[in-house]
Amino acid sequence: MIIGPHLSVAKGLPEAAATAHRLGANAFQFFTRNPRGGAARAIPAEEIDAFKKARADYGILVAAAHMPYTVNLAADPGRVADFARLALREDLARCAGIGAEFVIVHPGTNPDAESGRERIIEALREAASASRDVAQGGPMLLLETMAGQGHEIGSLADIGYIIDQAGAGLTLGVCLDSCHLFAAGYDWNKDGEIERFMADLDRYVGLERVRAMHLNDSQAVVGSHRDRHELIGKGLIGTDGLRRLLQHPFLGQLPLLLETPVDDQEQYADEVSAAKAIAGTVE
């Protein structure tokens, strides 16, 4: 089982790797820059070397970077769109340098869904053209499935279309989110629902493109289109629903990244343990 929490890298990437190990994890996620946007911290070569050694020492199998929530690749031309495209190019290059496996991004929002999808496609093509070295050996860029809140773009159909139209310039994939998908209408507690979801996933996206899952319980009811994460087993998905996900032969084998609303990072030890217990993982 590959599982890990979302951690701060304020004290450096090597410290984050050590923290993940201490919490019982073999993976972790971090923000590429301040989650509210802004400039990214320069990462010196010495820190990168120390991080690679720490990963080997602590058995960190996956390091996933998450772009800021302010990045809106679907935005119409202007300051917001310019920042999103700049951040995408910079963060792909930086994460290639540190050896992260994935960069995860929310596709974006636009009142005109068709226009928004085309803006995302344009941004991905632009990033591919500007970052050919990254495209060849860098991290896979994962588009995240969304709850459908407001004008969000991020349904399975949206993501499949975007990846198909963006072309082969970047290595593109998908990051599922158990809470978002529940809010989008997939009831993990209902018999036959995972089978329905898997059929939709294969139809619209393709299983080969699915590379990770954000593992979160939900404060909001199924089909609410409200993005409200909850602690593992404490929400409306609950233990039974999460068990169906974690014991599924495909979904349970994905790298699992926790974004649950902990009070501090140390509480993630309980979240990792809870997920392992639900999955039936024995160490």
Steps between C-alpha positions, in 0.01 A plus 500: 500500500641837396358771725601837634378836629518854371797657679664838533842537340578822688790324673622345177420192296732267697315585822167431330625156396607429858163618630312276257701201621438585865126517433500149354483611136701410193380794288409864546356799318611863526411835347722616216480854643284692746147356457367853453745553215801726474866432437647155545791434734828424327619150591881478516688204356616396847140464617407297194790262559405465867138437403592221261709337773218542755253338261726198468570483874133528600345299218295786352355349184299799374549875535209691349485877459169686505468834324337794684122525506529845345629347176210513252599354165143552376505877552433735212799707378632738764705511819354182652562300183851641462592400856355150453703436188819640649455292818436186296820540300710589805360230727541223245865597457564530876335166574697332225813626672410351838379169355131521592288234331189715459383859480127523580279789393133593523394547135338838567174692496313696234130596472520381140604136532577456131722807495664390825590159362658662194702738721636202695595321179679812376691531829610136490616529140691819585668333797598205284653728238694698762615196700604230258779386730247464783259313275763239422615416850306707750202433725161394369247783517180370658165675454285457810138388496281769656171515690325723245477791743411831337655521155763231556624303204610152602244230424627173354367608161673840530835349588488231234420758234775737616767230499393374158508849348818620671712252308817318595723794590472444876461175688145543626298291743223513758485531878170379644357646821270281709321800658460693175361198318257428785381861482475466121252215543685170545365343820775272626256347751262379230522150351624506143617861515870427472427285195305790347785737580765270355299466179472880474869541581601258227254652251586866548861496618663159461632304796858526374490874565401473867811531717400614852207567732438759768351299785254713698170446678220752437308743720245559220236257376534299180413701191522833687781635277654643818873452556523438876767254615472303825724274708525137393193305612344806668291630212210398280704260290597329822692182567285277280519726197874551536547126542336440163748743343809377680430133446423544131774326296568807283419797722666358811832460318527867404726734698268646765551860611319629809360854509282460808441800734749419776581747776874450442726274297555256785130403485568346161649201683146414610367559148760271344427232762123533445536458124725196542254342743208556264698356209596199709870566454712294737858608569 
